[in-house]
Amino acid sequence: MSSDISKEYLPTFNRRIIQDIGCAITHKRIILKLYKNGYQTPDIARMTNHTEEACDRYIKAYKKVEKLSQTMNIDEIAQVLEMSRSLVEEYINILNEEEDK
């Protein structure tokens, strides 16, 4: 599979050192783009320098938010999944990006 996503990879870093990372493109967004483009977890992990477990965690959370967003609002999803509202919003934004295409 060919993908322009490989040109968007972020360097990995230690969050304790870099405090102000803002709302720039995240590893989560890149991992989910690769997933939506049909890549398998082992390939995504290798391409993004993440563990398979971390990739699966992002993918599973995304799928849960995607399913619940059909019948619940952001606050309800956050409560049910025990996630912060901002994290649910991030997943919803990624979901909306995919729908806009």
C-alpha positions in Angstrom: 0.0 0.0 0.0 1.2 3.5 -0.8 0.4 6.4 1.4 1.3 10.1 1.7 0.9 9.6 5.5 4.5 8.5 5.7 5.6 12.0 5.0 3.7 13.3 8.1 5.4 11.2 10.8 6.3 13.0 13.9 9.5 12.5 15.8 9.1 10.8 19.1 10.0 12.7 22.2 9.8 12.6 25.9 6.7 14.5 27.1 8.4 15.4 30.4 10.9 17.4 28.4 8.6 19.1 25.9 5.7 20.6 27.8 3.9 22.8 25.2 3.1 20.5 22.3 -0.3 22.2 21.6 -2.9 20.9 19.2 -0.6 20.0 16.3 -1.0 16.8 14.4 -0.6 13.9 16.8 0.7 10.4 16.7 -2.9 9.3 17.4 -4.2 11.0 14.3 -1.4 9.4 12.2 -2.0 6.0 13.6 -5.7 6.2 13.0 -5.2 7.5 9.4 -3.0 4.4 8.8 -5.6 2.2 10.3 -8.4 3.7 8.2 -6.2 3.2 5.1 -6.1 -0.5 5.8 -2.7 -1.0 7.5 -2.5 -3.7 10.1 -1.3 -3.0 13.7 2.2 -4.5 13.3 2.9 -2.3 10.3 1.4 0.8 12.0 3.5 0.2 15.1 6.7 -0.2 13.0 5.9 2.8 10.8 5.2 5.1 13.8 7.7 3.8 16.3 5.0 2.8 18.7 4.2 -0.5 20.4 1.4 -2.6 19.0 -0.4 -2.2 22.3 -0.3 1.6 22.1 -1.6 1.4 18.5 -4.4 -1.0 19.4 -5.4 1.2 22.4 -5.8 4.2 20.1 -7.8 2.1 17.5 -10.1 0.5 20.2 -10.8 3.9 21.8 -11.5 5.4 18.4 -13.9 2.6 17.5 -15.8 3.0 20.8 -16.2 6.7 20.3 -17.2 6.2 16.7 -20.0 3.8 17.8 -21.2 5.8 20.7 -21.2 9.1 18.8 -24.2 7.8 16.8 -26.5 8.0 19.8 -24.7 10.1 22.5 -23.3 13.5 22.9 -19.7 14.2 23.9 -20.3 14.5 27.6 -22.2 11.2 27.7 -19.4 9.4 25.7 -16.8 10.8 28.1 -18.7 9.6 31.1 -19.4 6.1 29.7 -15.8 5.5 28.5 -14.2 7.3 31.4 -12.3 9.6 29.1 -11.8 13.3 29.4 -14.1 15.5 27.3 -11.1 16.9 25.4 -10.0 13.3 24.5 -13.5 12.4 23.2 -13.5 15.7 21.2 -10.2 14.8 19.7 -11.5 11.4 18.5 -14.7 13.1 17.2 -12.6 15.6 15.2 -10.6 12.7 13.7 -13.8 10.9 12.9 -15.2 14.1 11.2 -12.0 14.5 9.2 -12.6 11.1 7.7 -16.3 11.9 6.9 -15.3 15.1 5.2 -13.3 13.3 2.6 
